[in-house]
């Protein structure tokens, strides 16, 4: 195992997940959902806490792993989560309740993000978390930056896409899309950004206040 792999493993093993997250993670495996790693979950919770988030938008509900992590860092926040799979959202709702999160703090929208996001209010969210349909990640980030408030943050999970993004020889559509995204975001003057290598990568993009 390489030094980098040891660091990743150590970062994940260091995190103590709640029983509710552990059950949601097990459910994710059963459903074939690639949930964020424990280290990425912990990082999103820290960012939610540091932001003082009250309104969080999630693209990709899954079985609730990322939603529980985000709300654990922002205990007063409301989560709006979009997913195409009704079955996944039903499981997620149960896991949110298992985590002690009141139903009134979670709004689940079933539908295609590409159709739902254009109808949502601009500058309304403290955090926009994106973990769905990697083929559309650039489109989702564009919407996320429109929907995040000034000073708000867009988080993109799996931004290193299984180690393929850092390898220029990997030129499939998904790896190329993520590579284009992180490169363009790094060069933008409208945001400050950082690419964390924890888990499968977490791209953090904060809109600069005017």
C-alpha positions as CSV (number, residue, x, y, z in Angstrom):
1,X,0.0,0.0,0.0
2,X,1.4,3.4,-1.0
3,X,1.9,6.3,1.4
4,X,-1.1,8.1,-0.1
5,X,-3.3,5.1,0.3
6,X,-2.2,4.7,3.9
7,X,-3.1,8.3,4.6
8,X,-6.5,7.8,3.0
9,X,-7.1,4.7,5.0
10,X,-6.0,6.4,8.2
11,X,-8.3,9.4,7.6
12,X,-11.3,7.1,7.1
13,X,-10.5,4.8,10.0
14,X,-10.1,7.8,12.3
15,X,-13.7,8.7,11.9
16,X,-16.3,7.2,14.3
17,X,-19.6,7.1,12.5
18,X,-22.9,7.1,14.4
19,X,-25.0,3.9,14.4
20,X,-27.5,5.7,12.1
21,X,-24.8,6.5,9.5
22,X,-23.5,3.0,9.8
23,X,-26.9,1.6,9.1
24,X,-27.4,4.0,6.2
25,X,-24.0,3.0,4.8
26,X,-24.9,-0.7,5.0
27,X,-28.2,0.1,3.2
28,X,-26.2,2.0,0.5
29,X,-24.1,-1.1,-0.2
30,X,-27.2,-3.3,-0.5
31,X,-28.7,-0.8,-3.0
32,X,-25.5,-0.4,-5.0
33,X,-25.0,3.3,-4.0
34,X,-21.5,4.7,-3.8
35,X,-21.8,6.6,-0.6
36,X,-19.2,9.2,0.5
37,X,-16.5,7.9,2.6
38,X,-16.4,8.5,6.4
39,X,-13.6,11.0,6.0
40,X,-15.6,13.0,3.4
41,X,-18.7,12.8,5.6
42,X,-16.8,14.2,8.5
43,X,-15.4,17.0,6.4
44,X,-18.8,18.0,5.1
45,X,-20.0,18.1,8.8
46,X,-17.1,20.4,9.7
47,X,-17.9,22.7,6.7
48,X,-21.6,22.8,7.6
49,X,-20.7,23.7,11.2
50,X,-18.2,26.3,10.1
51,X,-20.7,27.9,7.7
52,X,-23.4,28.0,10.3
53,X,-25.6,26.5,7.6
54,X,-29.4,26.9,7.9
55,X,-30.4,25.9,4.4
56,X,-28.7,23.0,2.6
57,X,-29.4,21.6,-0.8
58,X,-28.4,18.1,-1.8
59,X,-28.3,16.7,-5.3
60,X,-28.4,12.9,-4.8
61,X,-30.1,11.6,-1.7
62,X,-28.9,8.1,-1.8
63,X,-29.8,6.2,1.4
64,X,-29.1,9.3,3.5
65,X,-25.4,9.0,4.4
66,X,-24.4,12.4,3.2
67,X,-27.6,14.0,4.5
68,X,-27.1,12.7,8.0
69,X,-23.5,13.9,8.0
70,X,-24.4,17.4,6.8
71,X,-27.2,17.8,9.3
72,X,-25.0,16.5,12.1
73,X,-22.8,19.6,11.6
74,X,-25.7,21.9,11.2
75,X,-28.3,20.8,13.8
76,X,-30.6,23.8,13.0
77,X,-30.5,23.4,9.3
78,X,-33.2,22.3,6.8
79,X,-32.1,19.9,4.1
80,X,-33.7,19.8,0.6
81,X,-32.6,16.7,-1.2
82,X,-33.2,15.7,-4.8
83,X,-33.1,12.2,-6.3
84,X,-34.7,10.2,-9.1
85,X,-35.1,7.1,-7.0
86,X,-38.2,7.0,-4.8
87,X,-37.0,3.7,-3.2
88,X,-33.7,5.3,-2.2
89,X,-35.5,8.3,-0.7
90,X,-37.9,6.1,1.3
91,X,-34.9,4.4,2.8
92,X,-33.2,7.7,3.4
93,X,-36.3,9.1,5.2
94,X,-36.2,6.1,7.6
95,X,-32.5,6.6,8.3
96,X,-33.0,10.3,8.9
97,X,-35.6,9.4,11.6
98,X,-33.2,6.8,12.9
99,X,-30.6,9.5,13.4
100,X,-33.1,11.6,15.4
101,X,-33.7,14.2,12.6
102,X,-37.3,15.5,12.7
103,X,-39.2,15.0,9.4
104,X,-39.8,18.8,9.2
105,X,-36.1,19.4,8.7
106,X,-35.9,17.2,5.6
107,X,-37.6,17.9,2.3
108,X,-37.3,15.2,-0.3
109,X,-37.9,16.0,-4.0
110,X,-38.2,13.1,-6.4
111,X,-37.2,14.0,-9.9
112,X,-34.4,14.7,-12.3
113,X,-32.0,17.3,-10.9
114,X,-31.6,18.9,-14.4
115,X,-35.4,19.6,-14.3
116,X,-35.7,20.6,-10.6
117,X,-32.7,22.8,-10.1
118,X,-33.7,25.5,-12.7
119,X,-36.9,26.1,-10.8
120,X,-35.2,26.7,-7.4
121,X,-34.6,30.1,-5.9
122,X,-31.2,31.8,-6.5
123,X,-28.9,32.8,-3.7
124,X,-30.9,30.7,-1.2
125,X,-28.6,28.0,0.2
126,X,-25.7,28.0,2.5
127,X,-24.4,24.7,1.2
128,X,-25.1,22.9,-2.0
129,X,-23.8,19.3,-1.9
130,X,-23.5,17.4,-5.3
131,X,-23.3,13.7,-5.5
132,X,-25.3,12.5,-8.5
133,X,-25.0,11.6,-12.1
134,X,-21.3,12.3,-12.7
135,X,-22.0,12.8,-16.4
136,X,-23.8,16.0,-15.5
137,X,-21.5,17.3,-12.8
138,X,-20.5,20.5,-14.7
139,X,-24.2,21.4,-15.2
140,X,-25.0,20.7,-11.6
141,X,-22.2,22.9,-10.3
142,X,-23.4,25.8,-12.5
143,X,-26.8,25.5,-10.9
144,X,-25.2,25.1,-7.5
145,X,-23.3,28.3,-7.8
146,X,-26.4,30.1,-8.9
147,X,-28.4,28.7,-5.9
148,X,-25.7,29.2,-3.3
149,X,-25.8,32.5,-1.4
150,X,-22.8,34.9,-1.6
151,X,-20.4,33.3,0.9
152,X,-22.1,30.0,0.4
153,X,-20.3,26.8,-0.6
154,X,-20.8,24.2,-3.3
155,X,-19.4,20.8,-2.4
156,X,-18.7,18.2,-5.1
157,X,-18.2,14.6,-4.0
158,X,-16.1,12.0,-5.9
159,X,-14.2,14.9,-7.6
160,X,-11.1,12.7,-8.2
161,X,-13.3,10.0,-9.7
162,X,-11.6,6.8,-8.5
163,X,-8.2,8.2,-9.1
164,X,-8.8,8.8,-12.8
165,X,-9.0,12.6,-12.8
166,X,-5.3,13.1,-11.8
167,X,-4.2,10.8,-14.6
168,X,-4.2,12.7,-17.9
169,X,-4.1,9.4,-19.8
170,X,-7.7,8.7,-18.5
171,X,-9.9,10.4,-21.1
172,X,-13.3,8.9,-20.6
173,X,-16.2,11.4,-20.4
174,X,-16.6,11.3,-16.6
175,X,-12.9,11.7,-15.8
176,X,-12.6,14.5,-18.5
177,X,-15.6,16.3,-17.1
178,X,-14.3,16.3,-13.5
179,X,-10.9,17.3,-14.8
180,X,-12.4,20.2,-16.7
181,X,-14.4,21.3,-13.7
182,X,-11.6,21.4,-11.2
183,X,-9.3,23.2,-13.6
184,X,-11.9,25.9,-14.6
185,X,-12.9,26.4,-11.0
186,X,-9.3,26.8,-9.9
187,X,-8.9,29.6,-12.4
188,X,-12.1,31.4,-11.6
189,X,-12.0,34.8,-9.8
190,X,-15.6,34.6,-8.7
191,X,-14.9,31.8,-6.1
192,X,-12.3,30.5,-3.8
193,X,-11.8,26.7,-4.1
194,X,-9.9,23.7,-2.8
195,X,-9.7,20.1,-3.9
196,X,-9.4,17.8,-0.9
197,X,-8.0,14.3,-1.6
198,X,-9.9,12.6,1.2
199,X,-12.0,9.6,0.1
200,X,-12.6,9.9,-3.6
201,X,-12.0,13.7,-3.5
202,X,-14.1,16.6,-2.3
203,X,-14.1,19.8,-4.3
204,X,-15.0,22.8,-2.2
205,X,-16.2,26.0,-4.0
206,X,-17.1,29.2,-2.0
207,X,-18.8,32.1,-3.7
208,X,-16.9,35.4,-3.0
209,X,-19.1,38.0,-1.4
210,X,-19.5,41.1,-3.6
